[in-house]
Amino acid sequence: MSPEPSSRPRFLDAGEAALVVEFGTDVDPAISDRVLALDAALAAATPDGVRELVPTYRSLMIHYDPLRLGRDALVALVEERLAAPTARTRAASFWTLPCCYDEPHGEDLAEMAAIMGLPAEKAAAIHAGAIYRAYMYGFAPGFTYLGGLPEEIAISRRTKPRPPHDTKVVLVGGGLSAIATFSMPTGWYVVGRTPERLYAPERQSAFLMEPGDSLCFEPIDAATFASLDQRAEAGEVVARRQPA
């Protein structure tokens, strides 16, 4: 069970220069909100000695210089910030991301659907019909971990990685969905592909979304994908954004 939102977090050391503030054990919106609130509070007035803030599903890792800021002093600062919640610096957004589930883009869709006892078209419709929360970036630049995957397609990850997939693929595995920005081997199932670039280092904001944003996938055919992909590669944002 996750702790109640009012409970005190755990303070865990990650080596001699990082402190992990852990709020729970589950992939849960309430826990994520606490993580992001602390991240915003520290980012708004970063204490001297804090080097980097890394939010995850359930915790915030704080990299710090122990020669400038002691662990006990950092814990005290965190508890002080937790006692005075700070709003996010940017209001959460809702994104609609185009996604092609057709071949060759949804290359593992039929396999995943068969394992889950579903027709491929039904599995795609279930995936596209859900609302997801962007919990965190990790593993590779722009790799976006999404909660909210429906139970009907909550497949386990593969026991062995499959060969490298294409860029900008939409994945499922381990009870989650994800978007991978780079080609790589994976234990996830590739169910579709989005033309949108969630990571573009030349943009003013390299990452399209922020943790805490929500999104849905809009099914498109292969011809529409090809057209939107050209526009996205030229620098256009082809996903639609609105206030959450």
One Martini backbone bead per residue (centre of mass of N, CA, C, O) as a GRO file, in nm:
protein
  244
    1MET     BB    1   0.098   0.035   0.020
    2SER     BB    2   0.048   0.354   0.008
    3PRO     BB    3   0.086   0.639   0.136
    4GLU     BB    4  -0.038   0.894   0.263
    5PRO     BB    5  -0.025   1.221   0.161
    6SER     BB    6   0.054   1.317   0.476
    7SER     BB    7   0.302   1.166   0.486
    8ARG     BB    8   0.620   1.097   0.547
    9PRO     BB    9   0.895   1.079   0.392
   10ARG     BB   10   1.166   0.925   0.261
   11PHE     BB   11   1.525   0.923   0.336
   12LEU     BB   12   1.766   0.853   0.081
   13ASP     BB   13   2.072   0.735  -0.001
   14ALA     BB   14   2.286   0.814  -0.304
   15GLY     BB   15   2.536   0.816  -0.173
   16GLU     BB   16   2.715   1.132  -0.101
   17ALA     BB   17   2.535   1.327  -0.341
   18ALA     BB   18   2.237   1.196  -0.277
   19LEU     BB   19   1.880   1.249  -0.240
   20VAL     BB   20   1.592   1.054  -0.160
   21VAL     BB   21   1.247   1.137  -0.200
   22GLU     BB   22   1.000   0.920  -0.073
   23PHE     BB   23   0.632   0.874  -0.124
   24GLY     BB   24   0.634   0.570  -0.246
   25THR     BB   25   0.544   0.254  -0.454
   26ASP     BB   26   0.363   0.376  -0.680
   27VAL     BB   27   0.171   0.431  -0.970
   28ASP     BB   28   0.057   0.757  -0.877
   29PRO     BB   29  -0.084   1.064  -0.890
   30ALA     BB   30  -0.049   1.156  -0.592
   31ILE     BB   31   0.252   1.102  -0.577
   32SER     BB   32   0.338   1.270  -0.820
   33ASP     BB   33   0.238   1.542  -0.709
   34ARG     BB   34   0.443   1.552  -0.475
   35VAL     BB   35   0.696   1.545  -0.640
   36LEU     BB   36   0.633   1.803  -0.819
   37ALA     BB   37   0.602   2.003  -0.585
   38LEU     BB   38   0.892   1.980  -0.482
   39ASP     BB   39   1.035   2.048  -0.741
   40ALA     BB   40   0.912   2.334  -0.766
   41ALA     BB   41   1.006   2.446  -0.491
   42LEU     BB   42   1.316   2.412  -0.548
   43ALA     BB   43   1.329   2.556  -0.830
   44ALA     BB   44   1.230   2.844  -0.738
   45ALA     BB   45   1.457   2.803  -0.483
   46THR     BB   46   1.762   2.714  -0.499
   47PRO     BB   47   1.970   2.575  -0.305
   48ASP     BB   48   2.268   2.588  -0.189
   49GLY     BB   49   2.422   2.293  -0.344
   50VAL     BB   50   2.221   2.233  -0.559
   51ARG     BB   51   2.237   2.064  -0.879
   52GLU     BB   52   1.987   1.845  -0.903
   53LEU     BB   53   1.662   1.742  -1.037
   54VAL     BB   54   1.487   1.407  -1.015
   55PRO     BB   55   1.200   1.296  -1.130
   56THR     BB   56   0.965   1.044  -1.048
   57TYR     BB   57   0.709   0.858  -0.965
   58ARG     BB   58   0.797   0.849  -0.622
   59SER     BB   59   1.052   1.053  -0.655
   60LEU     BB   60   1.325   1.272  -0.544
   61MET     BB   61   1.630   1.357  -0.677
   62ILE     BB   62   1.912   1.507  -0.496
   63HIS     BB   63   2.173   1.683  -0.608
   64TYR     BB   64   2.474   1.745  -0.411
   65ASP     BB   65   2.704   1.942  -0.219
   66PRO     BB   66   2.858   1.840   0.076
   67LEU     BB   67   3.051   2.103   0.106
   68ARG     BB   68   2.780   2.307   0.106
   69LEU     BB   69   2.564   2.068   0.188
   70GLY     BB   70   2.415   1.905   0.420
   71ARG     BB   71   2.205   1.656   0.486
   72ASP     BB   72   2.043   1.775   0.726
   73ALA     BB   73   1.990   2.047   0.587
   74LEU     BB   74   1.837   1.931   0.346
   75VAL     BB   75   1.608   1.797   0.497
   76ALA     BB   76   1.507   2.057   0.628
   77LEU     BB   77   1.441   2.201   0.361
   78VAL     BB   78   1.236   2.000   0.257
   79GLU     BB   79   1.037   2.017   0.497
   80GLU     BB   80   0.982   2.317   0.457
   81ARG     BB   81   0.863   2.294   0.168
   82LEU     BB   82   0.636   2.088   0.239
   83ALA     BB   83   0.485   2.299   0.434
   84ALA     BB   84   0.495   2.487   0.151
   85PRO     BB   85   0.331   2.469  -0.109
   86THR     BB   86   0.398   2.458  -0.465
   87ALA     BB   87   0.336   2.550  -0.761
   88ARG     BB   88   0.351   2.505  -1.070
   89THR     BB   89   0.514   2.672  -1.328
   90ARG     BB   90   0.319   2.487  -1.508
   91ALA     BB   91   0.050   2.407  -1.642
   92ALA     BB   92  -0.120   2.152  -1.720
   93SER     BB   93  -0.145   1.934  -2.001
   94PHE     BB   94  -0.322   1.836  -2.302
   95TRP     BB   95  -0.255   1.570  -2.530
   96THR     BB   96  -0.263   1.504  -2.888
   97LEU     BB   97  -0.143   1.206  -3.037
   98PRO     BB   98  -0.044   1.082  -3.310
   99CYS     BB   99  -0.119   0.733  -3.429
  100CYS     BB  100   0.020   0.444  -3.586
  101TYR     BB  101  -0.104   0.097  -3.605
  102ASP     BB  102  -0.001   0.025  -3.864
  103GLU     BB  103   0.160  -0.108  -4.101
  104PRO     BB  104   0.487  -0.100  -3.980
  105HIS     BB  105   0.444   0.046  -3.694
  106GLY     BB  106   0.270  -0.198  -3.550
  107GLU     BB  107   0.467  -0.467  -3.529
  108ASP     BB  108   0.346  -0.594  -3.227
  109LEU     BB  109   0.037  -0.594  -3.208
  110ALA     BB  110  -0.053  -0.884  -3.285
  111GLU     BB  111   0.111  -1.028  -3.069
  112MET     BB  112  -0.004  -0.888  -2.821
  113ALA     BB  113  -0.304  -0.952  -2.875
  114ALA     BB  114  -0.281  -1.262  -2.872
  115ILE     BB  115  -0.183  -1.286  -2.580
  116MET     BB  116  -0.457  -1.120  -2.479
  117GLY     BB  117  -0.708  -1.217  -2.660
  118LEU     BB  118  -0.704  -1.019  -2.923
  119PRO     BB  119  -0.770  -0.820  -3.157
  120ALA     BB  120  -0.585  -0.582  -3.302
  121GLU     BB  121  -0.805  -0.363  -3.328
  122LYS     BB  122  -0.890  -0.371  -3.030
  123ALA     BB  123  -0.618  -0.302  -2.901
  124ALA     BB  124  -0.590  -0.026  -3.037
  125ALA     BB  125  -0.854   0.096  -2.923
  126ILE     BB  126  -0.777   0.074  -2.628
  127HIS     BB  127  -0.523   0.247  -2.638
  128ALA     BB  128  -0.666   0.505  -2.769
  129GLY     BB  129  -0.899   0.527  -2.527
  130ALA     BB  130  -0.693   0.639  -2.336
  131ILE     BB  131  -0.564   0.802  -2.045
  132TYR     BB  132  -0.257   0.964  -1.987
  133ARG     BB  133   0.042   0.985  -1.785
  134ALA     BB  134   0.324   1.180  -1.746
  135TYR     BB  135   0.574   1.092  -1.523
  136MET     BB  136   0.852   1.045  -1.701
  137TYR     BB  137   1.189   1.067  -1.770
  138GLY     BB  138   1.399   0.804  -1.925
  139PHE     BB  139   1.696   0.615  -2.025
  140ALA     BB  140   1.628   0.838  -2.254
  141PRO     BB  141   1.590   1.093  -2.444
  142GLY     BB  142   1.235   1.128  -2.420
  143PHE     BB  143   1.157   0.892  -2.254
  144THR     BB  144   0.812   0.808  -2.195
  145TYR     BB  145   0.625   0.754  -1.908
  146LEU     BB  146   0.305   0.577  -1.892
  147GLY     BB  147   0.007   0.601  -1.738
  148GLY     BB  148  -0.312   0.412  -1.795
  149LEU     BB  149  -0.318   0.127  -1.875
  150PRO     BB  150  -0.517  -0.103  -1.969
  151GLU     BB  151  -0.580  -0.421  -1.856
  152GLU     BB  152  -0.628  -0.566  -2.139
  153ILE     BB  153  -0.302  -0.456  -2.216
  154ALA     BB  154  -0.126  -0.556  -1.954
  155ILE     BB  155   0.164  -0.648  -2.039
  156SER     BB  156   0.439  -0.805  -2.025
  157ARG     BB  157   0.748  -0.830  -2.065
  158ARG     BB  158   0.993  -0.954  -2.214
  159THR     BB  159   1.243  -1.196  -2.169
  160LYS     BB  160   1.351  -1.084  -2.449
  161PRO     BB  161   1.489  -0.886  -2.657
  162ARG     BB  162   1.430  -0.706  -2.926
  163PRO     BB  163   1.497  -0.561  -3.188
  164PRO     BB  164   1.542  -0.277  -3.319
  165HIS     BB  165   1.364   0.003  -3.346
  166ASP     BB  166   1.220   0.271  -3.415
  167THR     BB  167   1.137   0.580  -3.406
  168LYS     BB  168   0.868   0.700  -3.227
  169VAL     BB  169   0.752   0.480  -3.047
  170VAL     BB  170   0.486   0.280  -2.923
  171LEU     BB  171   0.449   0.131  -2.599
  172VAL     BB  172   0.428  -0.190  -2.421
  173GLY     BB  173   0.483  -0.275  -2.068
  174GLY     BB  174   0.451  -0.351  -1.741
  175GLY     BB  175   0.169  -0.174  -1.730
  176LEU     BB  176   0.272   0.020  -1.961
  177SER     BB  177   0.348   0.308  -2.137
  178ALA     BB  178   0.539   0.443  -2.425
  179ILE     BB  179   0.800   0.668  -2.560
  180ALA     BB  180   1.039   0.635  -2.819
  181THR     BB  181   1.306   0.831  -2.967
  182PHE     BB  182   1.494   0.580  -3.006
  183SER     BB  183   1.682   0.340  -3.135
  184MET     BB  184   1.623   0.006  -2.986
  185PRO     BB  185   1.626  -0.230  -2.788
  186THR     BB  186   1.344  -0.436  -2.646
  187GLY     BB  187   1.084  -0.551  -2.405
  188TRP     BB  188   0.880  -0.417  -2.559
  189TYR     BB  189   0.585  -0.330  -2.738
  190VAL     BB  190   0.512  -0.242  -3.067
  191VAL     BB  191   0.200  -0.056  -3.150
  192GLY     BB  192   0.333   0.220  -3.259
  193ARG     BB  193   0.347   0.557  -3.421
  194THR     BB  194   0.480   0.881  -3.395
  195PRO     BB  195   0.553   1.192  -3.548
  196GLU     BB  196   0.629   1.304  -3.295
  197ARG     BB  197   0.863   1.508  -3.104
  198LEU     BB  198   0.962   1.479  -2.773
  199TYR     BB  199   1.264   1.524  -2.886
  200ALA     BB  200   1.434   1.853  -2.943
  201PRO     BB  201   1.730   2.019  -2.903
  202GLU     BB  202   1.659   2.285  -3.083
  203ARG     BB  203   1.461   2.362  -2.896
  204GLN     BB  204   1.381   2.553  -2.636
  205SER     BB  205   1.207   2.294  -2.566
  206ALA     BB  206   1.310   1.976  -2.590
  207PHE     BB  207   1.057   1.899  -2.430
  208LEU     BB  208   0.728   1.873  -2.483
  209MET     BB  209   0.671   1.759  -2.205
  210GLU     BB  210   0.550   1.725  -1.874
  211PRO     BB  211   0.536   1.617  -1.583
  212GLY     BB  212   0.174   1.568  -1.546
  213ASP     BB  213   0.081   1.530  -1.804
  214SER     BB  214  -0.165   1.460  -2.052
  215LEU     BB  215  -0.293   1.190  -2.280
  216CYS     BB  216  -0.365   1.100  -2.622
  217PHE     BB  217  -0.448   0.883  -2.893
  218GLU     BB  218  -0.459   0.934  -3.251
  219PRO     BB  219  -0.566   0.772  -3.507
  220ILE     BB  220  -0.374   0.685  -3.801
  221ASP     BB  221  -0.265   0.658  -4.106
  222ALA     BB  222   0.003   0.611  -4.312
  223ALA     BB  223  -0.034   0.870  -4.481
  224THR     BB  224  -0.059   1.068  -4.244
  225PHE     BB  225   0.206   1.004  -4.117
  226ALA     BB  226   0.392   1.094  -4.350
  227SER     BB  227   0.300   1.391  -4.344
  228LEU     BB  228   0.357   1.455  -4.039
  229ASP     BB  229   0.654   1.371  -4.037
  230GLN     BB  230   0.757   1.595  -4.221
  231ARG     BB  231   0.664   1.831  -4.042
  232ALA     BB  232   0.817   1.749  -3.784
  233GLU     BB  233   1.107   1.743  -3.914
  234ALA     BB  234   1.071   2.065  -3.981
  235GLY     BB  235   0.946   2.166  -3.668
  236GLU     BB  236   0.664   2.081  -3.622
  237VAL     BB  237   0.385   2.069  -3.415
  238VAL     BB  238   0.141   1.796  -3.432
  239ALA     BB  239   0.041   1.826  -3.168
  240ARG     BB  240  -0.215   1.880  -2.932
  241ARG     BB  241  -0.285   2.161  -2.711
  242GLN     BB  242  -0.426   2.180  -2.375
  243PRO     BB  243  -0.577   2.230  -2.106
  244ALA     BB  244  -0.636   2.016  -1.830
   0.00000   0.00000   0.00000
